[in-house]
Amino acid sequence: MMTFPKIYLASGSPRRSELLAQIGVNFSVLSVGVDETRLVGETPVDYVQRVAIAKAQAGWDSLSDDFKPVLGADTSVVLGDVVLGKPVDTLEARAMLVQLSGHTHEVMTAVALVTADEVMCELCVSEVTFRALSDADLDWYVATGEGVDKAGSYAVQGLGALFISEIKGSYSAVMGLPLLETGRLLQAQTVKA
């Protein structure tokens, strides 16, 4: 049986909390804010790893006395070299879905763990294929509001699943937290303890 250390999760995402609870991690949530602006010339891989580390580090820096490991994560939907973040409004949400329609894109999720001794980060890249979406599909989904606060404007664990014809990789990573990689990072801390 795997055992994990008690940690802090530097994320307000209910999906990440659900996934950590699913694998039996004892955690508390920290609310952190970091600048998620992509740097000029930054590759999608470098971007998602930098932001995940920044979130975990911001959580660590906010601690005053209870220095348990802090986990941070970031998920980006990537089409070619374009990072599709969270849409600012329904028009942008629809435009993103049009770009994804009938194509395969990558979902990159980085998970980082900050402790007193080190900063560790793992990356999971999955491929998601969307079926071709009609105008009626787009109108309906945008009207649900589900994708407004989601990278790429869709939720794999919700109604957005109706658009996905194939996933190659990690379902949990597409949701926002790759459980295999997360378990590996946390298990390494348990072994050190």
C-alpha positions in Angstrom: 0.0 0.0 0.0 1.3 3.4 -0.9 1.5 6.1 1.8 2.0 9.7 1.2 3.1 12.6 3.3 0.7 15.3 4.4 1.0 18.2 2.0 -0.4 21.5 1.0 -2.1 21.9 -2.4 -1.4 25.3 -4.0 -4.5 25.3 -6.0 -8.2 26.2 -5.6 -9.2 23.8 -8.3 -11.9 21.4 -7.1 -10.8 18.9 -9.7 -7.3 18.7 -8.3 -8.6 18.3 -4.8 -10.9 15.5 -6.0 -8.0 13.7 -7.7 -5.7 14.0 -4.6 -8.5 12.7 -2.4 -9.0 9.8 -4.9 -5.5 8.5 -4.2 -5.7 9.0 -0.5 -3.5 12.1 0.0 -4.0 14.1 3.2 -3.8 17.7 2.2 -4.8 21.3 2.9 -5.5 23.9 0.3 -3.5 27.1 0.0 -4.8 30.0 -2.1 -2.0 31.4 -4.2 -1.8 33.9 -7.0 0.9 33.9 -9.6 1.4 35.6 -12.9 0.5 33.1 -15.6 1.6 35.2 -18.6 3.6 33.3 -21.1 7.0 34.8 -21.7 8.1 35.9 -25.1 9.7 32.9 -26.9 8.8 30.5 -24.1 7.9 27.0 -25.4 4.6 25.5 -24.1 6.6 22.8 -22.2 8.8 25.5 -20.5 5.7 27.6 -19.8 3.6 24.9 -18.1 6.6 23.7 -16.0 7.5 27.3 -14.9 4.0 28.1 -13.8 3.5 24.8 -11.9 6.8 25.5 -10.0 5.8 29.1 -9.4 2.5 28.0 -7.9 4.2 25.5 -5.6 6.9 28.0 -4.6 4.3 30.7 -3.9 2.5 28.3 -1.6 5.8 27.4 0.1 6.7 31.0 0.5 3.3 31.7 2.2 3.9 29.2 5.0 5.0 30.7 8.3 5.6 27.6 10.4 4.1 24.4 9.1 6.5 23.4 6.4 4.9 20.4 4.8 5.6 19.8 1.0 3.6 22.1 -1.3 2.2 20.7 -4.5 1.5 23.0 -7.5 0.2 22.1 -11.0 -0.6 23.8 -14.3 -2.4 22.5 -17.3 -2.2 24.0 -20.8 -4.1 23.0 -23.9 -1.7 23.3 -26.8 -2.5 23.3 -30.5 0.7 23.4 -32.5 2.7 26.1 -30.7 -0.4 28.0 -29.5 -1.3 27.7 -25.8 -5.0 28.0 -25.4 -5.6 29.2 -21.8 -8.8 30.1 -20.1 -11.1 32.2 -22.3 -11.9 35.7 -21.3 -15.5 35.5 -22.5 -17.9 33.3 -24.5 -16.7 34.7 -27.8 -13.1 33.5 -27.1 -14.4 30.2 -25.7 -16.3 29.6 -29.0 -13.2 30.5 -31.0 -11.0 28.1 -29.1 -13.5 25.3 -29.6 -13.6 26.0 -33.3 -9.8 25.6 -33.4 -10.0 22.3 -31.6 -12.9 20.9 -33.7 -11.9 17.9 -35.7 -8.3 18.1 -34.6 -5.9 16.5 -32.1 -4.3 18.8 -29.6 -1.9 18.2 -26.6 -2.8 18.7 -23.0 0.4 19.4 -21.0 0.1 19.2 -17.3 3.1 19.9 -15.0 3.1 19.0 -11.4 5.7 20.5 -9.0 6.6 19.7 -5.4 8.5 22.2 -3.2 10.1 21.1 0.1 12.7 22.6 2.3 15.4 20.7 0.4 14.3 20.7 -3.3 12.0 21.6 -6.1 10.9 18.7 -8.3 8.7 18.8 -11.4 7.2 16.2 -13.7 5.4 16.7 -17.0 2.7 14.7 -18.5 1.7 15.2 -22.2 -1.5 13.7 -23.5 -3.2 13.9 -26.9 -6.9 14.6 -27.1 -8.8 14.4 -30.4 -12.1 16.3 -30.9 -14.8 15.2 -33.3 -15.9 17.8 -35.8 -18.2 20.2 -34.0 -21.3 21.8 -35.6 -22.5 25.3 -35.0 -25.3 23.8 -32.9 -22.7 21.9 -30.8 -20.7 25.1 -30.2 -23.8 27.2 -29.4 -25.1 24.6 -26.9 -21.7 24.1 -25.1 -20.8 27.7 -24.9 -24.3 28.4 -23.4 -23.7 25.9 -20.6 -20.8 28.0 -19.3 -18.9 24.9 -18.4 -15.7 25.8 -20.3 -15.4 29.4 -19.2 -12.8 28.8 -16.5 -11.1 25.9 -18.2 -7.9 25.8 -20.3 -9.0 25.3 -23.9 -12.6 26.1 -23.0 -13.7 22.6 -22.2 -14.0 20.1 -19.3 -13.1 16.5 -20.0 -14.8 15.4 -16.8 -18.0 17.2 -17.8 -20.2 17.9 -20.8 -17.0 18.5 -22.9 -16.5 14.7 -22.9 -19.2 14.5 -25.6 -16.7 16.1 -28.1 -13.8 13.9 -27.4 -13.3 10.9 -29.7 -9.9 9.8 -28.3 -7.4 10.4 -25.5 -3.9 9.1 -25.7 -2.2 9.5 -22.3 -3.5 10.4 -18.9 -7.2 11.2 -18.3 -6.4 12.6 -14.8 -3.7 14.9 -16.4 -6.3 16.2 -18.9 -8.5 16.9 -15.8 -5.7 18.9 -14.3 -3.4 16.6 -12.2 -1.5 13.6 -13.5 -1.9 11.0 -10.8 1.0 8.7 -11.8 3.5 11.6 -11.7 2.0 13.1 -8.6 2.2 9.7 -6.8 5.8 9.4 -7.8 6.7 12.8 -6.4 4.9 12.2 -3.2 6.2 8.6 -2.8 9.8 10.0 -3.1 9.1 12.2 -0.1 7.7 9.4 1.9 10.8 7.3 1.3 13.0 10.3 2.5 11.0 10.8 5.6 
